[in-house]
Amino acid sequence: MMIRNLIKRFFQAGLIGFSNAEERNKVLVITLFSLVSVVLLVTFGLENLLSDHRTLALILLVAALIIFLNYLYLRITNKHFHTAIFITSLTSILFVYLLVSGGTGDSGHLWFFILPSLVYLVLGLKTGTIFVCLLLAIIAFILFFDGNSLLHTTYDSVFSRRYFAALICVTLTALVHEFTREDRRQELLALSKKLSFLSQTDDLTGLANRRAITGMIQHEIIRFERKKRPFCLLIADIDHFKNVNDLHGHECGDQVLVAIAQTLDNNTKKQDIVSRWGGEEFIILLPETTYVQGKISAERLRRAIEVLEVFYGNEVIRVTISIGLTEYTKGQTFNQIIKAADNLLYQAKGAGRNQVA
């Protein structure tokens, strides 16, 4: 149990700093491959050293050292793409050498079968395909180019053809697997974006909802504390909206809400955020806006609603809004700025409605 927990903590520590699941998977593959490779290369290197195959032993031990240093680079910098390119390139060069030299007992060519899966897992579909195609071209040149002086061992033509065909089959299997995996990933990504949009959008009006505007206001508070950039907050409430529902029904009330939402959105700047806070209340966030500028914007919105006509059947519905306007001041919390704007909204209501306070 203790050993398992230690191993688990070791690998989890290597994933710190990667919030994306795809990146974490690639880092985990690189980590596992690097550590297993180091163990195998050191083992085979020492075995060849004891067998007096000093050149091969030296190459394997140096490769083990470089792979381990590459792994340390990943742990220190978190640059998984650079590490992936390096380890796949180094492994390919090593395997090409084993193919050319034959390795121990002419078994060097066997190691190529693990490469396609590794390449696709750490480099992805597009980059992985380019890399594998280049690698296959190099292998084909080594095996089939007549009079190739690179080979230090002998592969007969039947073996070469069957070996290369088997390698292509393994590559195609890895390609299909990566293609389907990437396709599923894109579907999940699209679904995630859709769900994220729906979770932050008001169903009726299409405006940002309470959750979305809450996050945006909190972001503006943080930005103010860092950069001292001013912003204002408006809370707008439809005057006597209950009368609309009581006299004309909730379907008419929904139509009025949609029309007001569109009018508010059409009469704000691109940087401003209009949201439905709940019921007949709207919050408008005005980034990079002082109180004086906010007052002008609030009056423009009030007048736009005042002249708005909503057609419902044979009737024309007219409504007004009251607005509470506040500018953020240093040290205010989210709840405090909301309460400040809400208090001003009630002042506007108490002063006769259809005005800005």
SEKOLTOR-192185 format. One line per field, with one value per residue (C-alpha): residue number from 1; chain; z, y, x. Coordinates in steps of 0.5 Angstrom, whole numbers, plus 2048, in hexadecimal, padded with zeros to 3 digits. Layout:
N
seq <- [NUM:...]
mol <- [A:...]
pz <- [Z:...]
py <- [Y:...]
px <- [X:...]
END
This chain:
357
seq <- [1:2:3:4:5:6:7:8:9:10:11:12:13:14:15:16:17:18:19:20:21:22:23:24:25:26:27:28:29:30:31:32:33:34:35:36:37:38:39:40:41:42:43:44:45:46:47:48:49:50:51:52:53:54:55:56:57:58:59:60:61:62:63:64:65:66:67:68:69:70:71:72:73:74:75:76:77:78:79:80:81:82:83:84:85:86:87:88:89:90:91:92:93:94:95:96:97:98:99:100:101:102:103:104:105:106:107:108:109:110:111:112:113:114:115:116:117:118:119:120:121:122:123:124:125:126:127:128:129:130:131:132:133:134:135:136:137:138:139:140:141:142:143:144:145:146:147:148:149:150:151:152:153:154:155:156:157:158:159:160:161:162:163:164:165:166:167:168:169:170:171:172:173:174:175:176:177:178:179:180:181:182:183:184:185:186:187:188:189:190:191:192:193:194:195:196:197:198:199:200:201:202:203:204:205:206:207:208:209:210:211:212:213:214:215:216:217:218:219:220:221:222:223:224:225:226:227:228:229:230:231:232:233:234:235:236:237:238:239:240:241:242:243:244:245:246:247:248:249:250:251:252:253:254:255:256:257:258:259:260:261:262:263:264:265:266:267:268:269:270:271:272:273:274:275:276:277:278:279:280:281:282:283:284:285:286:287:288:289:290:291:292:293:294:295:296:297:298:299:300:301:302:303:304:305:306:307:308:309:310:311:312:313:314:315:316:317:318:319:320:321:322:323:324:325:326:327:328:329:330:331:332:333:334:335:336:337:338:339:340:341:342:343:344:345:346:347:348:349:350:351:352:353:354:355:356:357]
mol <- [A:A:A:A:A:A:A:A:A:A:A:A:A:A:A:A:A:A:A:A:A:A:A:A:A:A:A:A:A:A:A:A:A:A:A:A:A:A:A:A:A:A:A:A:A:A:A:A:A:A:A:A:A:A:A:A:A:A:A:A:A:A:A:A:A:A:A:A:A:A:A:A:A:A:A:A:A:A:A:A:A:A:A:A:A:A:A:A:A:A:A:A:A:A:A:A:A:A:A:A:A:A:A:A:A:A:A:A:A:A:A:A:A:A:A:A:A:A:A:A:A:A:A:A:A:A:A:A:A:A:A:A:A:A:A:A:A:A:A:A:A:A:A:A:A:A:A:A:A:A:A:A:A:A:A:A:A:A:A:A:A:A:A:A:A:A:A:A:A:A:A:A:A:A:A:A:A:A:A:A:A:A:A:A:A:A:A:A:A:A:A:A:A:A:A:A:A:A:A:A:A:A:A:A:A:A:A:A:A:A:A:A:A:A:A:A:A:A:A:A:A:A:A:A:A:A:A:A:A:A:A:A:A:A:A:A:A:A:A:A:A:A:A:A:A:A:A:A:A:A:A:A:A:A:A:A:A:A:A:A:A:A:A:A:A:A:A:A:A:A:A:A:A:A:A:A:A:A:A:A:A:A:A:A:A:A:A:A:A:A:A:A:A:A:A:A:A:A:A:A:A:A:A:A:A:A:A:A:A:A:A:A:A:A:A:A:A:A:A:A:A:A:A:A:A:A:A:A:A:A:A:A:A:A:A:A:A:A:A:A:A:A:A:A:A:A:A:A:A:A:A:A:A:A:A:A:A]
pz <- [800:802:7FB:7F7:7FB:7F9:7F2:7F1:7F5:7F0:7EA:7EC:7EE:7E7:7E5:7E9:7E4:7DF:7DF:7D9:7D9:7D2:7D4:7DB:7D7:7D2:7D8:7DB:7D5:7D4:7DC:7DB:7D5:7D7:7DE:7DB:7D5:7DA:7DE:7D7:7D4:7DA:7DB:7D4:7D4:7DA:7D6:7D0:7D4:7D7:7D1:7CE:7C9:7CB:7C6:7C7:7CE:7CE:7C9:7CE:7D4:7D1:7CE:7D5:7D8:7D3:7D4:7DB:7DA:7D6:7DB:7E0:7DB:7DB:7E2:7E3:7DD:7DC:7D4:7D2:7CB:7CA:7CF:7CA:7C4:7C7:7CA:7C3:7BF:7C4:7C4:7BC:7BB:7C0:7BD:7B6:7B9:7BB:7B5:7B1:7B6:7B7:7BF:7C3:7BF:7B9:7BE:7BD:7B8:7BD:7C1:7BB:7BD:7C3:7BF:7BC:7C2:7C6:7C1:7C0:7C7:7C9:7C2:7C0:7BA:7B5:7B7:7B9:7B2:7AF:7B3:7B2:7AA:7AB:7AF:7AA:7A4:7A8:7AA:7A2:7A0:7A5:7A3:79B:798:794:796:79D:7A0:7A7:7A9:7AD:7AD:7A8:7A7:7A1:79D:79F:7A6:7A5:7A1:7A6:7AC:7A8:7A7:7AE:7B0:7AC:7AF:7B6:7B4:7B0:7B7:7BB:7B6:7B6:7BE:7BE:7B9:7BD:7C3:7C1:7BE:7C4:7C8:7C3:7C4:7CC:7CB:7C7:7CC:7D1:7CE:7CD:7D4:7D6:7D2:7D4:7DB:7DB:7D6:7D8:7D4:7D3:7D1:7CF:7D3:7D8:7DE:7E6:7E6:7E0:7E2:7E9:7E6:7E2:7E8:7EC:7E6:7E6:7ED:7ED:7E7:7EB:7F0:7EC:7E7:7EA:7E4:7E5:7E4:7E5:7E7:7E5:7E8:7E4:7E6:7E2:7E5:7E6:7E3:7E7:7E4:7DD:7DF:7E3:7DD:7D7:7D9:7DA:7D3:7D2:7D8:7D4:7CE:7D2:7D5:7CF:7CB:7D1:7D1:7CA:7CB:7D0:7CD:7C6:7CA:7CE:7CB:7C9:7CF:7D4:7D7:7D7:7DB:7DE:7E6:7E7:7E6:7E3:7E6:7E1:7E3:7DE:7DF:7DC:7DC:7DB:7DD:7E2:7E6:7E1:7DB:7DF:7E0:7D9:7D7:7DC:7D9:7D2:7D4:7D8:7D2:7CD:7D2:7D3:7CB:7CA:7C8:7C8:7C4:7C7:7C3:7C1:7C7:7C8:7CF:7D1:7D8:7DB:7DF:7E6:7E6:7EC:7EA:7EE:7ED:7F0:7F6:7F8:7FD:7FC:7FB:7F6:7FB:7FD:7F6:7F4:7FB:7F9:7F2:7F5:7FA:7F5:7F1:7F6:7F7:7F0:7F1:7F7:7F3:7EE:7E9:7E2:7E5:7E6:7ED]
py <- [800:805:803:804:80B:80D:80B:80F:815:815:815:81A:81F:81F:821:827:82D:82A:82B:828:821:820:823:81F:818:81A:81C:815:811:815:814:80D:80B:80F:80C:805:807:809:802:7FE:802:801:7FA:7F8:7FD:7F9:7F3:7F5:7F8:7F1:7ED:7F2:7F6:7FC:801:7FF:7FF:806:808:805:808:80F:80E:80D:813:817:815:816:81D:81E:81B:820:826:824:824:82B:82F:82B:82C:825:827:828:822:81E:820:81F:818:815:818:815:80E:80E:80F:80A:805:807:805:7FE:7FD:7FF:7FB:7F5:7F6:7F0:7EA:7EE:7F0:7F7:7F8:7F5:7FC:800:7FD:801:807:809:808:80D:812:813:813:818:81C:81C:81A:81F:820:819:817:81B:818:811:812:815:80F:80A:80D:80D:805:804:807:803:7FC:7FD:801:7FD:7FE:801:802:804:7FD:7F9:7F3:7EF:7EF:7EA:7ED:7E9:7EB:7F2:7F2:7EF:7F3:7F9:7F7:7F5:7FC:7FF:7FB:7FD:804:804:801:807:80C:809:809:810:813:810:812:819:819:817:81D:822:820:820:827:829:827:82A:831:830:82E:834:839:836:836:83E:840:842:83D:843:849:846:84B:849:846:847:842:845:84C:84A:848:84E:853:84F:84F:857:857:854:858:85E:85C:85B:860:865:865:868:864:866:861:863:85F:860:85E:85E:863:860:859:855:859:857:84F:851:854:851:84A:847:846:84D:84F:84A:84E:854:852:84F:856:85A:855:856:85E:85E:85A:85E:865:863:863:85D:85C:85D:856:856:850:84E:84E:84B:84C:853:855:857:858:85C:85C:862:860:866:86B:871:873:879:874:86F:874:876:86F:86D:873:871:86A:86D:871:86B:867:86D:86E:866:863:85C:859:854:852:858:85C:860:85F:865:864:868:866:869:868:868:86A:86A:86A:865:868:865:85F:85E:856:853:853:85A:85D:859:85C:863:863:860:865:86A:867:867:86E:86F:86B:86F:876:874:86F:870:873:872:872]
px <- [800:806:809:803:802:809:808:802:804:80A:806:801:807:809:802:802:801:7FD:7F6:7F4:7F2:7F5:7FC:7FC:7FB:801:805:804:805:80C:80E:80C:810:816:817:815:81A:820:81F:81F:825:829:828:829:82F:832:831:834:83A:83B:83A:840:83B:83E:83C:835:835:838:832:82D:82F:830:829:827:82A:827:820:821:823:81E:819:81C:81B:814:813:816:813:80D:80E:80B:80B:813:814:80F:813:81A:818:815:81A:820:81C:81B:823:824:820:822:829:827:824:82A:82F:82A:82B:82C:82A:827:821:822:81D:817:817:814:80D:80C:80E:807:803:808:808:801:800:805:805:7FD:7FA:7FD:804:804:802:808:80D:80B:80B:812:814:811:814:81B:81A:818:81E:822:81F:81E:823:828:82F:82D:834:831:82F:833:82F:82B:824:821:81C:816:817:818:811:80E:811:80F:808:807:80A:805:7FF:801:802:7FB:7F8:7FB:7F9:7F1:7F2:7F4:7EF:7E9:7EC:7ED:7E6:7E3:7E7:7E5:7DD:7DF:7E2:7DC:7D7:7DB:7DB:7D3:7D2:7D6:7D2:7CC:7CE:7CF:7CA:7C3:7BE:7B9:7BC:7C3:7C7:7CC:7C9:7CA:7D0:7D3:7D3:7D5:7DC:7DD:7DB:7E0:7E5:7E5:7E6:7EC:7EE:7ED:7F1:7F7:7F6:7F2:7ED:7E6:7E0:7D8:7D2:7CB:7C5:7BF:7B8:7B2:7AC:7A6:7A8:7A3:79D:79F:79F:798:795:798:79A:7A1:7A2:7A2:7A6:7AC:7AB:7AC:7B2:7B5:7B4:7B7:7BD:7BE:7BD:7C2:7C7:7C7:7C8:7CE:7D5:7D9:7DD:7D7:7D3:7CC:7C9:7C2:7C3:7BC:7B5:7B4:7BB:7C1:7C8:7CD:7D4:7D8:7E0:7E5:7DF:7DF:7D9:7D7:7D8:7D4:7CE:7CE:7CD:7C8:7C4:7C5:7C2:7BC:7BA:7BB:7B6:7B1:7B0:7B0:7A9:7A8:7A2:79E:798:794:797:79D:7A1:7A5:7A9:7AF:7B5:7B8:7C0:7C5:7CC:7D2:7D9:7DE:7E2:7E9:7E8:7E0:7DE:7DA:7D4:7D5:7D5:7CF:7CB:7CE:7CA:7C4:7C3:7C4:7BF:7BA:7BB:7B9:7B3:7B1:7B2:7AD:7B0:7B3:7B9:7C0:7C3]
END
